[in-house]
Amino acid sequence: MRTFRAHPVIVFRDQHLSKERQYEFTLTFGEIEGLHVNRLVDAVKYTPVHTVSNIGSDGKPSAPTRERGNYYWHSDKSYHDVPSLLTMLHGVEIPSRGGETQFANTAMAYAALDEATKQRISGLRAVHSWERSRIQARGLLATEEQKRERPPVDHPIARTHPDTGAKVLYLGNHASHVLGWPEEEGRALLRWLEAFATQPAFVYSHRWRPGDLVLWDNRCTIHRALPHEDMDKERRVLHRTVVKGTVPY
């Protein structure tokens, strides 16, 4: 955990883990989260170690149609009242080109803000919503059952990292608007902060290789996937686990 506190994205090369071994390794970092809200529409896929892939029901690779939420900057499960601490992704089958995952360090971004902006966002809270993130990502809309299970929550825009004490920006596609502000004004502020936080100086782009095991700290990073070339021709299969965090403050 000492290394993880110092380096919010860690890459282990040449790992070939079964789902069972990945599950066991994930437990060394804490409690594995409950099942994803998407299990309400796909219970087979969304298990504690679930598969992220472009493989269709016919067993062949295909380009995504509507589910593009991972292509937007986000922090995993920020729409939970107790959001994620850590996500672990294991590359099982990787395309030959493209498909990188980008990570933005929001602790570095907060530190680079001018003092006036830090004062402006101090005490502000953003509303995080599964329903709204589906709309913003132009994906499949949330079902009524999903909306009941995951109602909107609010978290500090400038949260304190519980391990390091550093202030970090907590935002991304799940963040809908600023609590107590006119919605469009709040969304404009969140978009500006996200654009600031995702400047090249704060971003690491991971080029996947088969066997990569990547884990990242959702409390001080946001991330997104980039589409890979020939998405309908090459297979992409990764295994994902998520560790439950604590209430942001």
C-alpha positions in Angstrom: 0.0 0.0 0.0 3.0 2.4 0.5 3.8 2.1 -3.2 0.1 2.6 -4.1 -0.1 5.8 -2.0 3.0 7.2 -3.8 2.0 6.0 -7.3 -1.7 6.2 -8.1 -1.3 4.1 -11.3 0.7 0.9 -11.1 1.5 -1.6 -13.9 2.6 -5.2 -13.5 3.8 -6.7 -16.7 3.6 -10.4 -17.8 0.9 -11.5 -15.3 -1.3 -14.4 -16.2 -3.9 -14.7 -13.6 -7.0 -16.7 -13.5 -10.2 -14.9 -12.3 -9.8 -16.7 -9.0 -6.2 -15.5 -8.4 -7.2 -12.0 -9.4 -10.0 -12.1 -6.9 -7.7 -13.2 -4.2 -5.1 -10.5 -5.0 -7.7 -7.8 -5.1 -8.7 -8.7 -1.5 -5.3 -7.7 -0.3 -6.3 -4.1 -0.9 -9.7 -4.2 0.8 -13.3 -5.3 0.4 -14.4 -6.0 -3.2 -17.4 -3.9 -4.1 -20.9 -5.3 -4.5 -22.1 -6.1 -8.0 -22.4 -3.4 -10.6 -25.7 -1.7 -11.2 -25.6 -3.0 -14.7 -26.1 -6.5 -13.4 -29.8 -5.6 -13.4 -29.8 -5.8 -17.2 -26.9 -8.3 -17.6 -26.5 -10.6 -14.5 -24.3 -13.0 -16.4 -21.6 -10.4 -17.3 -21.4 -8.4 -14.1 -19.9 -10.8 -11.6 -17.3 -9.7 -8.9 -14.5 -10.4 -11.5 -16.2 -9.3 -14.6 -15.1 -9.4 -18.2 -14.7 -6.2 -20.3 -14.5 -7.1 -24.0 -15.6 -6.4 -27.5 -16.8 -9.9 -28.1 -20.4 -10.2 -29.3 -22.9 -12.9 -28.7 -21.7 -14.7 -31.8 -18.2 -14.9 -30.3 -16.7 -12.4 -32.8 -15.2 -9.0 -32.1 -17.4 -6.0 -32.8 -17.4 -2.2 -32.5 -19.5 -0.9 -29.7 -22.8 0.6 -30.7 -24.3 2.5 -27.8 -22.2 1.6 -24.7 -19.4 4.2 -24.9 -19.3 5.4 -21.3 -15.8 4.2 -20.8 -14.6 6.6 -23.5 -15.5 9.6 -21.2 -13.3 10.7 -18.3 -14.6 9.3 -15.1 -13.8 7.9 -11.6 -15.2 4.5 -11.1 -18.5 4.3 -9.1 -18.4 8.0 -8.1 -22.2 7.7 -8.3 -22.1 5.5 -5.2 -22.5 7.1 -1.7 -19.3 5.1 -0.9 -17.4 5.1 -4.2 -14.4 3.0 -5.3 -10.9 3.1 -3.9 -9.1 0.9 -6.4 -9.8 -0.7 -9.8 -7.7 -3.6 -11.2 -7.7 -4.5 -14.9 -6.0 -7.5 -16.3 -5.2 -7.6 -20.0 -6.0 -11.1 -21.3 -6.3 -10.5 -25.0 -5.1 -7.2 -26.4 -5.4 -5.7 -29.9 -2.2 -5.0 -31.8 -2.9 -1.2 -32.1 -4.8 1.4 -30.1 -7.1 0.8 -27.2 -4.9 2.7 -24.7 -6.3 3.7 -21.3 -5.5 7.2 -20.2 -5.2 8.4 -16.5 -5.3 12.0 -15.3 -3.8 12.8 -11.9 -6.3 15.0 -10.2 -4.1 15.7 -7.2 -1.5 17.3 -9.5 -4.3 19.2 -11.3 -5.7 20.6 -8.1 -2.2 21.7 -6.9 -1.8 23.6 -10.2 -5.0 25.6 -9.9 -4.7 29.3 -9.0 -5.7 30.3 -5.5 -8.8 32.1 -6.7 -10.1 28.9 -8.3 -9.3 26.8 -5.2 -11.2 29.3 -3.1 -14.1 29.3 -5.5 -14.6 25.5 -5.4 -13.9 25.1 -1.7 -17.0 23.7 -0.1 -18.8 23.1 -3.4 -20.3 19.6 -4.0 -21.1 18.0 -7.3 -24.1 15.7 -7.8 -23.0 12.3 -9.2 -25.7 10.3 -11.0 -25.8 7.0 -12.8 -28.9 8.1 -14.7 -27.2 11.4 -15.8 -24.0 9.7 -16.8 -25.9 7.4 -19.2 -27.4 10.5 -20.8 -24.1 12.3 -21.0 -22.4 9.2 -22.6 -25.3 8.8 -25.0 -25.5 5.2 -23.9 -28.3 2.9 -22.9 -30.6 4.9 -20.6 -30.9 3.9 -16.9 -33.8 1.6 -16.2 -36.3 2.5 -13.4 -34.9 -0.3 -11.3 -31.3 1.1 -11.7 -32.5 4.6 -10.8 -34.1 3.3 -7.6 -30.9 1.3 -6.7 -28.5 4.2 -7.5 -30.2 7.5 -6.8 -28.0 10.7 -7.2 -25.4 11.4 -4.5 -23.2 14.5 -3.9 -19.5 14.6 -3.1 -17.0 17.5 -2.6 -15.5 18.8 -5.9 -12.2 19.2 -4.0 -12.0 16.1 -1.8 -9.2 15.2 0.6 -7.3 12.0 -0.1 -7.8 9.9 3.0 -4.3 8.4 2.9 -2.1 11.3 1.8 -4.1 14.3 3.0 -3.8 16.0 -0.4 -6.6 17.9 -2.0 -7.7 16.4 -5.3 -10.4 17.2 -7.9 -13.2 14.7 -7.9 -15.2 14.9 -11.1 -15.8 13.1 -14.4 -18.7 12.0 -16.5 -20.7 10.7 -13.6 -20.7 14.3 -12.2 -23.9 15.9 -13.3 -24.0 19.4 -11.9 -23.0 21.5 -8.8 -25.3 21.2 -5.8 -27.3 24.4 -5.2 -26.2 26.0 -8.5 -28.2 26.5 -11.7 -27.5 23.3 -13.6 -26.0 24.8 -16.7 -23.7 27.0 -14.7 -22.6 24.1 -12.6 -22.0 21.9 -15.6 -19.9 24.6 -17.2 -17.7 24.7 -14.1 -17.3 20.9 -14.1 -16.4 20.9 -17.8 -13.8 23.5 -17.3 -12.2 21.7 -14.3 -12.2 18.4 -16.3 -10.5 20.1 -19.2 -7.9 21.6 -16.9 -7.3 18.3 -15.1 -6.8 16.3 -18.4 -4.1 18.5 -19.9 -1.2 16.4 -21.2 1.0 17.4 -18.2 -1.3 15.5 -15.9 -2.0 12.5 -18.1 -0.4 9.0 -18.5 -1.5 7.0 -21.5 -1.1 3.2 -21.0 -0.4 1.1 -24.0 -1.6 -2.4 -23.2 0.3 -5.6 -23.7 -1.0 -9.1 -23.0 -0.5 -10.0 -19.4 -0.6 -6.4 -18.1 -2.2 -6.0 -14.7 -3.0 -2.3 -14.1 -4.4 -0.9 -10.8 -5.3 2.7 -10.1 -6.5 4.9 -7.3 -10.0 6.2 -8.1 -9.7 8.8 -5.4 -7.1 10.9 -7.1 -7.4 9.9 -10.8 -9.9 10.0 -13.6 -9.5 7.7 -16.6 -10.9 6.8 -20.0 -10.4 4.2 -22.7 -9.5 5.1 -26.2 -11.0 3.1 -29.1 -8.7 0.7 -30.8 -8.2 0.4 -34.5 -10.0 -2.4 -36.3 -12.3 -2.8 -33.3 -14.5 -5.2 -35.3 -11.6 -7.4 -36.3 -9.3 -7.8 -33.2 -10.4 -9.2 -29.8 -10.0 -7.2 -26.6 -10.6 -9.1 -23.3 -9.8 -7.8 -19.8 -10.8 -8.8 -16.4 -11.9 -6.2 -13.9 -12.2 -6.0 -10.1 -13.0 -3.0 -7.9 -12.3 -2.3 -4.2 -14.8 -0.4 -2.1 -13.5 3.0 -0.7 -14.8 5.4 1.9 -17.1 8.4 1.9 -15.4 11.4 0.3 -14.8 14.4 2.5 
